[in-house]
């Protein structure tokens, strides 16, 4: 079902993706499942509800799926990218040099590996060494700058989110 204006999403007060709501013939939500997985259980719930609704012969068991191409499940052990949404509206932490370009074609490049090399435990150890070698006044001002930058970034992000939500709500809703 397509819910471009999120009216069904909001009606269910949904906070999950994917979310499955199993509704019986009387329109009551009988079961739900949030997140990926439990496909066999979902199929069994549908079969049970169809049987209760007397829609005819409902085959038992679960369907065997032969996935190919883009239908194949993700190779989570070798996946080198976190989850992302289709579309730029909800994309976060985009690291390609030059950033994302909304509604335009662009060839994106992988970020420089230096940031990855400096991260983690080596990055923390380098930061500790650097901070310990600086005068206290410089460290204090550095912390103030980081806190102010973070606060301004969060305020700007919240304002943008508020504008996006306000723009997606139909007039008079």
C-alpha positions as CSV (number, residue, x, y, z in Angstrom):
1,X,0.0,0.0,0.0
2,X,1.3,3.4,-0.9
3,X,1.1,6.0,1.9
4,X,2.9,9.0,0.5
5,X,1.3,11.5,2.8
6,X,1.8,9.2,5.9
7,X,-1.9,9.3,6.8
8,X,-1.9,5.5,7.6
9,X,1.4,5.8,9.3
10,X,0.1,8.5,11.6
11,X,-3.3,6.8,12.1
12,X,-1.5,3.8,13.6
13,X,1.0,6.1,15.5
14,X,3.6,3.9,13.8
15,X,7.3,4.4,14.8
16,X,8.8,1.4,13.1
17,X,9.9,0.3,9.6
18,X,8.9,-2.1,8.3
19,X,5.7,-2.5,10.3
20,X,3.1,-5.2,9.5
21,X,-0.4,-4.9,10.9
22,X,-2.6,-8.0,10.4
23,X,-6.2,-7.0,10.1
24,X,-9.1,-9.5,10.2
25,X,-12.3,-9.5,8.1
26,X,-14.0,-7.3,10.7
27,X,-11.3,-4.6,10.4
28,X,-9.7,-5.3,13.8
29,X,-5.9,-5.4,14.2
30,X,-5.3,-8.9,15.4
31,X,-1.5,-9.1,15.2
32,X,1.5,-6.9,14.4
33,X,5.2,-7.3,13.7
34,X,7.8,-4.6,13.7
35,X,11.1,-4.9,11.8
36,X,12.5,-7.4,9.4
37,X,12.2,-11.2,9.8
38,X,9.6,-13.7,11.1
39,X,8.3,-14.1,7.5
40,X,7.0,-17.6,8.2
41,X,5.1,-16.4,11.2
42,X,3.6,-13.6,9.2
43,X,2.5,-16.0,6.4
44,X,0.9,-18.3,9.0
45,X,-1.0,-15.4,10.6
46,X,-2.3,-14.4,7.1
47,X,-3.4,-18.0,6.4
48,X,-5.2,-18.2,9.8
49,X,-7.0,-14.9,9.3
50,X,-8.1,-16.0,5.7
51,X,-9.3,-19.3,7.1
52,X,-11.3,-17.5,9.8
53,X,-12.9,-15.3,7.1
54,X,-14.0,-18.4,5.2
55,X,-12.5,-17.2,1.9
56,X,-12.2,-20.7,0.5
57,X,-9.3,-23.1,0.5
58,X,-6.2,-21.7,2.1
59,X,-3.1,-23.8,1.5
60,X,-1.0,-24.5,4.6
61,X,2.7,-24.4,5.0
62,X,5.0,-21.7,3.9
63,X,5.9,-20.6,0.4
64,X,9.5,-21.3,-0.6
65,X,11.1,-18.1,-2.0
66,X,13.8,-18.4,-4.7
67,X,15.3,-14.9,-4.6
68,X,17.5,-13.7,-7.5
69,X,19.1,-10.4,-8.3
70,X,18.0,-7.4,-6.2
71,X,15.6,-9.7,-4.3
72,X,18.5,-11.6,-2.6
73,X,18.9,-10.8,1.0
74,X,21.7,-8.5,2.1
75,X,25.1,-10.1,2.8
76,X,25.2,-8.6,6.3
77,X,28.7,-10.1,7.1
78,X,30.3,-8.2,4.2
79,X,28.0,-5.2,3.9
80,X,30.2,-2.0,4.1
81,X,27.5,0.6,4.4
82,X,24.9,1.3,7.1
83,X,21.2,1.4,6.3
84,X,20.0,4.2,4.2
85,X,16.6,5.3,2.9
86,X,15.6,5.7,-0.7
87,X,15.5,9.4,-1.3
88,X,17.5,12.3,0.2
89,X,14.9,13.6,2.6
90,X,15.9,11.2,5.4
91,X,19.5,10.6,4.5
92,X,21.9,11.2,7.4
93,X,25.7,11.2,7.8
94,X,26.3,11.5,4.1
95,X,30.1,11.6,3.7
96,X,30.8,11.8,0.0
97,X,33.0,14.9,-0.8
98,X,30.8,17.8,-1.8
99,X,27.7,16.4,0.0
100,X,24.5,15.2,-1.5
101,X,22.7,17.0,-4.3
102,X,19.0,16.9,-4.0
103,X,17.0,16.0,-7.1
104,X,20.0,16.1,-9.5
105,X,22.2,13.4,-10.9
106,X,25.7,13.2,-9.6
107,X,28.6,10.8,-9.4
108,X,29.5,10.4,-5.8
109,X,33.0,9.4,-4.5
110,X,34.0,7.4,-1.4
111,X,35.3,9.5,1.5
112,X,39.1,9.6,2.1
113,X,40.3,6.7,4.2
114,X,42.2,9.0,6.5
115,X,39.1,9.7,8.6
116,X,38.6,5.9,9.0
117,X,42.2,5.4,10.0
118,X,42.1,8.1,12.7
119,X,38.9,6.8,14.2
120,X,38.4,4.3,17.0
121,X,41.0,3.6,19.6
122,X,43.9,5.1,17.7
123,X,41.9,8.4,17.3
124,X,41.1,8.5,21.0
125,X,44.7,7.9,22.0
126,X,45.9,10.6,19.6
127,X,43.2,13.0,21.0
128,X,44.3,12.3,24.6
129,X,48.0,12.9,23.7
130,X,47.1,16.1,21.8
131,X,44.8,17.5,24.6
132,X,47.3,16.7,27.3
133,X,50.0,18.6,25.5
134,X,47.9,21.8,25.1
135,X,47.6,24.7,27.6
136,X,44.4,24.5,29.6
137,X,43.0,27.8,28.1
138,X,43.2,26.4,24.6
139,X,41.5,23.1,25.7
140,X,38.8,25.2,27.4
141,X,38.1,27.3,24.3
142,X,38.2,24.2,22.1
143,X,35.5,22.6,24.3
144,X,33.4,25.8,24.2
145,X,33.6,25.9,20.4
146,X,32.7,22.2,20.0
147,X,29.7,22.6,22.4
148,X,28.5,25.7,20.6
149,X,28.9,24.1,17.1
150,X,27.0,21.0,18.3
151,X,24.2,23.1,19.8
152,X,23.8,25.2,16.6
153,X,23.9,22.1,14.4
154,X,21.2,20.4,16.5
155,X,19.0,23.6,16.6
156,X,19.4,23.9,12.8
157,X,18.5,20.2,12.3
158,X,15.5,20.5,14.6
159,X,14.3,23.6,12.7
160,X,14.7,21.8,9.3
161,X,12.9,18.8,10.6
162,X,10.0,21.0,11.9
163,X,9.8,22.7,8.4
164,X,9.8,19.3,6.7
165,X,7.0,18.0,8.9
166,X,5.0,21.2,8.6
167,X,5.4,21.1,4.8
168,X,4.2,17.4,4.6
169,X,1.0,17.9,6.6
170,X,-1.9,18.8,4.3
171,X,-3.6,22.2,4.9
172,X,-6.4,21.9,7.4
173,X,-5.2,18.6,8.9
